[in-house]
């Protein structure tokens, strides 16, 4: 009776601390008793509890709270999200799982981590934020994609991962349609045990993107936008006019020629071509508006996005715009039946400057290689009134003055200001519709039947006008032309799945069976060009001009269509979330293989053991949770050309019949067929663990070995077969070995919330087989006038490793040249002069030949890492994110080898000029007789290591009471920078260089350094 008299009636409201939204369903228990209640839909509760007792507030996904009752009758509680990653829900193929019971190697990035970040494409959201990925920008031009590799290379062909957005397969090139603010989560399936559910297309990795959905409750309106400017992070140190004239004189004299510039100092600094093409105030803006809500019957999420970004190089022809719309909705037609759809649309317009990593012209390459003596604009009338300016269609500025034309540096190197004028108005465009519709029924508890129809419909094209122009003697347009191209493509997939989940005591079972049908590359393309259009600019050009038929050309093509038919099944079992097991199998049939090997079977299994759930595991304050896991699986790759197994027919094999002298149009087989062509198969073993230490530190570790067998190649066949090409065959193998570590730490210290997330990955790639009696593949990446290819793929080395000569210093004197002899006393480099490189005679045959080349570096980073640190103090928040790589070499090929008069970087000022001056940089000499520069060698390789402060952001959130006065639930303002600083020893513009073969710098369009201010508002 006394205890009953001391009971107090406690009422209150439970809300989420981050946005003050009510939390329904919170369990409130009196500690040590079975008495409790839950909050209603408005977060309200009422409970009778003795004074001095403790109330425990708990909700899945939230940090539990314990509060002792004093003499209060009202108790309002703010709950925070549970920061333990073990309670996270992870998206897997055709379902979701709690992270604590996942047995595969899956990394996840949450959409909430990407809010307000300056991300243009979804690939950027993954770079440095998860282990196991190597991501490098292919260009700094706005809208450009990135090279993405999941645990290294798996083939010699296409290594792009499989992107799946809300269940719809999206090609790598089309993934840029996504708006980062629409993303709920991104999961990267890294090992074969998690990838195998996607079978034949999973060998290069699988990336799942889930977009946001509406939630039951009041209408929510959110806006996030920023505006800022971008500029180059750095310029190259190039020779000015006086320095250039001095070096050119020396190079000519060293070759026995007269000095071309009698008085180098008279030229002063000359033209700084970089200053003329770089924009230090390129504008950038992004705006995103979303509206979501719903009730117990229907929910929806809708959004609109607008992005406009100017390029920092030749801005007039470097720009990217994108408009996004999205509508996701779900409707409960009955207690057991729901339907929904996810639909995204984007319209993109891009203006590109053409070459973004090429040594063959364009604004950037020309600015690097052009001599600084030529003026940008001719202001001297005497010069302007003479050839070539008076006799050709030279390009002029708005005041009628001709742009300067170099008489010193020619070929593709042209005045970038004039080049820009010839491309004004040209643009490319695309419209992408990506979405799906689905129906899901649950006729009995645990049994779910789901059908999904997904599709991507893409339309794209471009328009360009070429005026009359004379840029130099080799870059001339003698007739105008106007081109318009249009393309369309439809990809679709139909998937039906049945899943059943059942819990019997501590035994938890889930089974899934499914069927899929897929079609892609069903499309068509057309292009038409009108010549001699009577116009001198893009705006005036039109296809309405009736040019003669012989002044019109047209082209077209149709996609062959690639189909895949699939059956798959998966079983998951766990006992009390302690012993975990998963097995799955997928059978795929692909139109890209013949009848002998059209179908492939891809199995996998994985298991886990949560040791910390065992009774023998002692309670301690060090290791709160630990799970061991491992798995093995096989996945495939059919990302090859269509009809490679067939003997296709080619044209152009014309033949003379009789004595008439005329040719008959001929057709013949391209290569013999190979009906035994089969899948490239990639098997992978993965072992790792996940742990929570000291309650606040999450650790994930993985080791893997990935082996690809049967890589498709075209082995050479004897000429007497009569085919002009070689057939496709499965002949090569490779391995990838690596380790990955992810760390996450969260801690509240007083008023400061600290968060730390880091990851680091190690990768080793090795080619193990190239076919019978083949030790390396012929060919490789070429570079300008280099004496030999600069890369080679060979057994025992990484794919596309740098291959060339090794230097061992510089000859300082004639005596050193004479003393560099072989075992028989013969001079190894008899034609060398002091100041030339000493080449290593690796085969010891007494001469320097192509057999003295060796492997000199790996273009792919062996280490990748990322680090994010965030702090919250009262209403202020701060975030810094950085990422980097290590272990790779960069081939620095900025200067044109075949243009002896091209400009130099200032490193040439440290060249050899006499005995003892340097042992690193050779003499300059016209013709390069010792091939100091024309030979591919370690002279061109630089360390590719870098660490980049990718994002730094400082924000302030208005107090909720102040925001509420104007009807807002949230109001935040922030300032941020992108690419603030890059720490590297590399001497080019940017050490991050993607592409089919990474780390070859031919003049990469650098990533910009940006500063922005933005706001976030919620209602």
URHUVEN-V279317 format. One record per pair of residues at least 4 apart in sequence whose C-alpha atoms are under 6 Angstrom apart, sorted by the first residue. I is the first residue (numbers start at 0). J is the second residue. D is the distance in whole Angstrom. If there is no record, write none. Layout:
BEGIN
I|J|D  I|J|D
END
This chain:
BEGIN
5|49|6  6|48|5  6|49|4  7|47|5  7|48|5  7|49|6  8|46|6  8|47|4  9|45|6  9|46|5  9|47|6  9|72|5  9|73|6  10|44|6  10|45|4  10|73|5  11|43|6  11|44|6  11|73|5  11|74|5  11|75|5  12|42|5  12|43|4  12|75|5  13|22|6  13|42|5  13|75|6  13|76|5  13|77|6  14|19|5  14|20|5  14|21|4  14|22|5  14|77|5  15|19|5  15|20|5  15|77|6  15|78|5  16|77|5  16|78|6  16|79|6  21|41|6  21|42|5  22|42|5  23|38|5  23|39|5  23|40|5  23|42|5  24|37|5  24|38|5  25|37|5  25|38|5  25|57|6  25|58|5  26|37|5  26|56|6  26|57|5  27|35|5  27|36|5  27|37|6  27|55|6  27|56|5  28|34|6  28|35|4  28|54|6  28|55|5  29|34|6  29|53|6  29|54|5  30|53|6  30|54|6  38|42|5  38|43|5  38|44|5  39|43|5  50|68|5  50|69|6  51|67|6  51|68|5  51|69|6  52|67|6  52|68|6  53|66|5  53|67|4  54|65|6  54|66|5  55|64|6  55|65|5  56|63|6  56|64|5  57|63|5  60|80|6  60|81|5  61|79|6  61|80|4  61|81|4  62|79|6  62|80|6  62|81|5  85|98|5  85|99|5  87|97|6  87|98|6  88|96|6  88|97|5  88|98|6  89|95|6  89|96|5  89|97|6  89|98|6  90|95|4  91|95|5  102|605|6  102|606|6  102|607|6  102|628|6  103|192|6  103|193|5  104|189|6  104|190|5  105|187|6  105|188|5  105|189|6  106|186|6  106|187|5  107|185|6  107|186|4  108|184|6  108|185|5  109|184|4  110|182|5  110|183|5  110|184|5  120|175|5  126|134|6  127|864|6  127|865|4  127|882|5  128|865|6  130|739|6  130|758|6  130|759|6  130|760|6  131|149|6  131|150|5  131|760|6  132|148|6  132|149|5  132|150|6  133|147|6  133|148|5  134|146|5  134|147|5  135|145|5  135|146|5  135|991|6  135|992|6  135|993|5  136|145|4  136|992|6  136|993|5  137|145|5  137|992|6  137|993|4  137|994|5  138|143|6  138|1004|5  139|1004|5  139|1005|5  139|1006|4  140|310|6  141|310|6  141|319|5  142|319|6  146|993|5  146|994|6  149|204|5  158|203|6  160|203|5  160|204|5  160|205|5  161|205|5  162|168|6  162|169|5  162|206|5  163|167|5  163|168|4  163|169|6  163|207|5  164|208|5  165|209|5  167|453|5  176|345|6  181|210|5  181|211|6  182|210|4  182|211|6  183|209|6  183|210|5  183|211|5  184|209|5  185|207|6  185|208|5  186|206|6  186|207|5  187|206|5  188|193|6  188|194|6  188|205|5  189|204|6  191|195|6  191|632|5  191|633|6  191|683|6  192|603|5  192|604|6  192|630|6  192|631|6  192|632|5  194|201|6  195|634|5  197|201|6  198|585|6  198|601|6  198|634|5  198|635|6  199|634|6  199|635|4  199|636|5  200|635|6  200|636|5  201|205|6  201|634|6  202|634|5  202|635|5  202|636|5  202|681|6  212|300|5  213|291|5  213|292|5  213|298|5  213|299|4  213|300|5  214|292|5  214|298|6  215|292|6  215|293|5  215|294|5  216|292|6  216|293|6  216|294|6  217|292|6  218|291|6  218|292|5  219|290|6  219|291|5  219|1018|6  220|289|6  220|290|5  220|1017|6  220|1018|5  221|288|6  221|289|5  221|1016|6  221|1017|4  222|287|6  222|288|5  222|1015|6  222|1016|5  223|287|5  223|1014|6  223|1015|4  224|285|5  224|286|4  224|1013|5  224|1014|6  225|284|6  225|285|5  225|1012|5  225|1013|4  226|283|6  226|284|4  226|1011|5  226|1012|6  227|283|5  227|1010|5  227|1011|4  228|280|5  228|281|5  228|282|5  228|283|6  228|1009|6  228|1010|6  229|280|6  229|281|5  229|1007|6  229|1008|5  229|1009|4  230|279|4  230|280|6  230|311|6  230|1007|5  230|1008|5  231|1007|5  231|1008|6  232|1008|5  236|904|6  236|905|6  237|903|6  237|904|4  237|905|5  238|242|6  238|243|5  238|903|6  238|904|6  238|905|6  239|243|6  239|268|5  239|371|6  240|266|6  240|267|6  240|268|5  240|269|5  240|371|5  240|372|5  241|263|5  241|264|5  241|266|5  241|267|5  244|260|6  244|263|5  245|263|6  248|258|4  248|259|6  250|923|5  250|924|4  250|925|5  251|256|5  251|258|6  251|925|6  252|256|5  252|257|6  252|258|6  253|924|5  254|924|6  254|925|6  269|371|5  269|372|5  270|371|5  270|374|6  272|366|5  273|277|6  273|366|6  276|312|5  276|313|5  277|311|6  277|312|5  278|311|5  281|309|5  281|311|6  282|309|6  283|307|6  283|308|4  284|306|6  284|307|5  285|305|6  285|306|4  286|304|6  286|305|5  287|303|6  287|304|4  288|302|5  288|303|5  289|301|6  289|302|4  290|301|5  291|299|6  291|300|4  292|298|6  292|299|6  293|297|5  293|298|4  296|330|6  296|331|5  297|329|6  297|330|4  298|328|6  298|329|5  299|327|6  299|328|4  300|326|6  300|327|5  301|325|5  301|326|4  302|324|6  302|325|5  303|323|5  303|324|5  304|322|6  304|323|5  305|321|6  305|322|5  306|320|5  306|321|5  307|319|6  307|320|4  308|318|6  308|319|5  309|318|4  310|314|5  310|317|5  310|318|5  316|350|5  316|351|6  316|352|5  317|350|5  317|351|5  317|352|6  318|349|6  318|350|5  319|348|6  319|349|4  320|347|6  320|348|5  321|346|6  321|347|4  322|345|5  322|346|5  323|344|6  323|345|4  324|343|6  324|344|5  325|342|6  325|343|4  326|342|5  327|340|6  327|341|4  328|339|5  328|340|6  329|338|6  329|339|4  330|337|5  330|338|5  330|339|6  331|337|4  332|336|6  332|337|5  335|440|6  335|441|5  335|442|6  336|439|6  336|440|4  337|438|6  337|439|5  338|437|6  338|438|4  339|436|6  339|437|6  340|435|6  340|436|4  341|434|5  341|435|5  342|433|6  342|434|4  343|432|6  343|433|5  343|434|6  344|431|6  344|432|5  345|430|6  345|431|5  346|429|6  346|430|5  347|428|5  347|429|5  348|427|6  348|428|4  349|426|6  349|427|5  350|426|5  354|361|5  355|1003|6  355|1004|5  356|1001|5  356|1002|5  356|1003|4  357|1001|5  357|1002|6  358|364|6  358|1001|5  359|411|6  360|364|5  360|365|6  360|411|5  360|412|5  361|365|6  362|415|5  364|1002|6  365|369|6  365|412|5  365|413|6  368|901|5  368|902|5  369|408|6  369|901|6  369|902|6  370|902|5  373|405|6  374|403|5  375|402|6  375|403|5  376|401|6  376|402|4  376|403|5  377|401|6  377|402|6  377|403|5  380|384|6  383|388|6  384|389|5  385|389|5  386|390|6  392|468|5  392|469|5  393|468|6  393|469|5  394|401|6  394|417|6  395|399|5  395|400|5  395|401|4  395|402|6  396|400|5  408|900|6  408|901|6  410|473|6  424|537|6  425|462|6  425|463|4  426|461|6  426|462|6  427|460|6  427|461|4  428|459|6  428|460|6  428|461|6  429|458|6  429|459|4  430|457|6  430|458|5  431|456|6  431|457|5  432|455|6  432|456|5  433|454|6  433|455|4  434|453|6  434|454|6  435|452|5  435|453|4  436|451|6  436|452|6  437|450|6  437|451|4  438|449|6  438|450|6  439|448|6  439|449|4  440|447|6  440|448|5  441|446|5  441|447|5  445|499|5  445|500|5  446|498|6  446|499|4  447|497|6  447|498|5  448|496|6  448|497|5  449|495|6  449|496|5  450|494|6  450|495|4  451|493|6  451|494|5  452|492|6  452|493|5  453|491|6  453|492|5  454|490|6  454|491|4  455|489|6  455|490|5  456|488|6  456|489|5  457|487|6  457|488|5  458|486|6  458|487|4  459|485|6  459|486|5  460|484|5  460|485|4  460|486|6  461|483|6  461|484|5  462|482|6  462|483|5  463|481|6  463|482|5  464|480|6  464|481|4  464|537|5  465|479|5  465|480|5  466|479|5  466|535|6  467|476|5  467|477|6  467|478|6  467|479|6  468|475|6  468|476|5  469|475|5  470|474|5  478|531|5  479|530|6  479|531|5  479|532|6  480|529|5  480|530|4  480|531|6  480|532|6  481|528|6  481|529|5  482|527|6  482|528|4  483|526|6  483|527|6  484|525|6  484|526|4  485|524|6  485|525|5  486|523|6  486|524|4  487|522|5  487|523|6  488|521|6  488|522|4  489|521|5  490|518|5  490|519|4  491|517|6  491|518|5  492|516|6  492|517|4  493|515|6  493|516|5  494|514|6  494|515|4  495|513|5  495|514|5  496|512|6  496|513|4  497|511|6  497|512|5  498|510|5  498|511|4  499|509|6  499|510|5  500|508|6  500|509|4  501|507|6  501|508|5  502|506|6  502|507|4  505|574|6  505|575|5  506|574|5  507|572|6  507|573|5  508|571|6  508|572|5  509|570|6  509|571|5  510|569|6  510|570|5  511|568|5  511|569|5  512|567|6  512|568|4  513|566|6  513|567|5  514|565|6  514|566|5  515|564|6  515|565|5  516|563|6  516|564|5  517|562|5  517|563|5  518|561|6  518|562|5  519|560|6  519|561|5  520|558|5  520|560|5  521|558|5  521|560|5  522|557|6  522|558|5  523|556|6  523|557|4  523|558|6  524|555|5  524|556|5  525|554|6  525|555|4  526|553|6  526|554|5  527|552|6  527|553|4  528|551|6  528|552|5  529|550|6  529|551|5  530|550|5  534|539|6  534|540|5  562|589|6  562|590|5  563|588|5  563|589|5  564|587|6  564|588|5  565|586|6  565|587|4  566|585|6  566|586|5  567|584|6  567|585|4  568|583|6  568|584|6  569|582|6  569|583|4  570|581|6  570|582|5  571|580|6  571|581|5  572|579|6  572|580|5  573|578|5  573|579|4  574|578|5  577|608|6  577|609|5  577|612|6  578|608|5  579|606|5  579|607|5  580|605|6  580|606|4  581|604|6  581|605|5  582|603|6  582|604|4  583|602|6  583|603|5  584|601|6  584|602|4  585|600|6  585|601|5  586|599|6  586|600|4  587|598|5  587|599|5  588|597|5  588|598|4  589|597|6  591|641|5  591|642|6  592|597|5  593|597|5  593|644|6  593|674|5  595|675|6  596|677|5  601|633|5  601|634|5  602|632|6  602|633|6  603|631|6  603|632|4  604|630|6  604|631|6  605|629|6  605|630|4  606|628|6  606|629|6  607|627|5  607|628|4  608|626|5  608|627|5  609|625|6  609|626|4  610|625|6  610|626|6  611|616|6  611|624|5  611|625|6  620|693|6  621|692|5  621|693|5  622|692|5  623|691|5  623|692|6  624|690|5  624|691|5  625|689|6  625|690|4  626|688|5  626|689|5  627|688|4  628|686|6  628|687|5  628|688|6  629|685|5  629|686|4  630|684|6  630|685|5  631|683|6  631|684|4  632|682|6  632|683|6  633|681|6  633|682|4  634|680|6  634|681|5  635|679|6  635|680|5  635|681|6  636|678|6  636|679|5  644|672|5  644|673|5  644|674|6  644|676|6  645|672|5  646|668|6  646|670|6  646|671|5  646|672|4  647|668|6  647|669|6  648|667|5  648|668|4  648|669|6  649|666|6  649|667|6  649|669|6  650|666|5  652|665|5  652|666|6  653|663|6  653|664|5  653|665|4  654|662|5  654|663|5  655|661|6  655|662|4  669|722|6  669|723|6  669|724|6  670|722|5  670|724|5  670|725|6  670|726|5  671|726|6  676|728|6  679|709|5  679|710|5  680|707|6  680|708|5  681|706|5  681|707|4  682|705|6  682|706|5  683|704|6  683|705|4  684|703|6  684|704|5  685|702|6  685|703|4  686|701|6  686|702|5  687|700|5  687|701|4  688|699|6  688|700|5  689|698|6  689|699|4  690|697|6  690|698|5  691|696|6  691|697|5  692|696|5  695|744|6  695|745|6  696|743|6  696|744|5  697|742|6  697|743|5  698|741|6  698|742|5  699|740|6  699|741|5  700|739|6  700|740|5  701|738|6  701|739|5  702|737|6  702|738|4  703|736|6  703|737|6  704|735|6  704|736|5  705|734|6  705|735|5  706|733|6  706|734|4  707|732|5  707|733|5  708|732|4  709|729|4  709|730|5  709|731|5  710|729|5  710|730|6  710|731|5  710|732|6  711|728|5  711|729|5  712|727|6  712|728|6  713|725|5  713|726|5  713|727|5  715|725|6  730|770|5  731|768|5  731|769|4  731|770|6  732|767|5  732|768|5  733|765|6  733|766|4  733|767|5  734|764|6  734|765|5  735|763|6  735|764|5  736|762|6  736|763|5  737|761|5  737|762|4  738|760|6  738|761|5  739|759|6  739|760|4  740|758|6  740|759|5  741|757|6  741|758|4  742|756|6  742|757|5  743|755|6  743|756|4  744|754|6  744|755|5  745|753|6  745|754|4  746|752|6  746|753|5  747|751|6  747|752|4  750|872|6  751|871|6  751|872|5  752|870|6  752|871|5  753|870|5  754|868|6  754|869|5  755|867|6  755|868|5  756|866|6  756|867|5  757|865|6  757|866|4  758|864|5  758|865|5  759|863|6  759|864|4  760|862|6  760|863|5  761|861|5  761|862|5  762|861|5  764|797|5  765|795|6  765|796|5  765|797|5  766|794|5  766|795|5  766|796|6  767|794|5  767|795|6  768|794|6  769|773|6  774|793|6  774|794|6  775|792|6  775|793|4  776|792|6  779|788|5  779|790|5  779|791|5  780|788|5  780|789|6  780|790|5  781|788|5  781|789|6  784|896|6  784|897|6  785|933|5  785|934|6  786|933|6  786|934|5  789|801|6  789|802|5  789|935|6  790|799|5  790|800|5  790|801|4  790|802|5  791|799|5  791|800|6  791|802|6  792|798|5  792|799|5  800|856|6  800|857|5  801|854|6  801|855|6  801|856|5  802|853|5  802|854|4  802|855|6  803|852|5  803|853|5  803|935|5  803|936|5  804|852|5  804|936|4  805|839|6  805|936|6  805|937|6  806|837|6  806|838|5  806|839|6  807|837|5  808|837|6  808|918|5  809|834|6  809|835|6  809|836|5  809|837|5  809|918|5  810|815|6  810|833|5  810|834|5  810|835|6  811|833|5  811|834|6  811|914|5  812|833|5  813|833|6  819|826|6  820|824|5  820|825|5  820|826|4  820|827|5  821|825|5  821|845|5  827|845|5  827|846|5  834|911|6  834|921|5  834|922|5  835|921|5  840|847|6  840|851|6  841|851|5  842|851|6  856|888|6  857|887|5  857|888|6  858|887|5  858|888|5  858|997|6  858|998|5  859|887|5  860|884|6  860|885|6  860|886|5  860|887|4  861|886|5  862|884|5  862|885|5  863|883|6  863|884|4  864|882|6  864|883|5  865|881|6  865|882|4  866|880|6  866|881|5  867|879|6  867|880|4  868|878|6  868|879|5  869|877|5  869|878|4  870|876|6  870|877|5  871|875|6  871|876|4  874|955|6  874|956|5  875|954|6  875|955|5  876|953|6  876|954|5  877|952|6  877|953|5  878|951|6  878|952|5  879|950|6  879|951|4  880|949|6  880|950|5  881|947|5  881|948|4  881|949|5  882|946|6  882|947|6  883|945|5  883|946|4  883|947|6  884|944|5  884|945|6  885|944|4  887|943|5  888|940|6  888|941|6  888|942|5  888|943|5  889|940|5  889|941|5  889|943|5  889|998|5  889|999|6  890|939|6  890|940|5  890|999|5  890|1000|6  891|939|5  891|1000|5  892|1000|6  892|1001|5  893|1001|5  893|1002|5  910|920|5  910|921|6  910|922|6  911|916|6  911|917|5  911|921|5  911|922|5  930|934|5  943|990|6  945|982|5  945|983|5  946|981|6  946|982|5  947|980|6  947|981|4  948|978|6  948|979|6  948|980|5  949|977|5  949|978|4  950|976|6  950|977|5  951|975|5  951|976|5  952|974|6  952|975|4  953|973|6  953|974|6  954|972|6  954|973|4  955|971|6  955|972|6  956|970|6  956|971|4  957|970|6  959|963|6  962|967|5  963|967|5  967|1017|6  967|1018|5  968|1017|5  968|1018|5  969|1016|5  969|1017|5  970|1015|6  970|1016|5  971|1014|6  971|1015|5  972|1013|6  972|1014|4  973|1012|6  973|1013|5  974|1011|6  974|1012|4  975|1010|6  975|1011|5  976|1009|5  976|1010|4  977|1008|6  977|1009|5  978|1008|5  979|1008|6  988|1005|6  989|1005|5  992|997|6  992|998|5  993|997|5
END
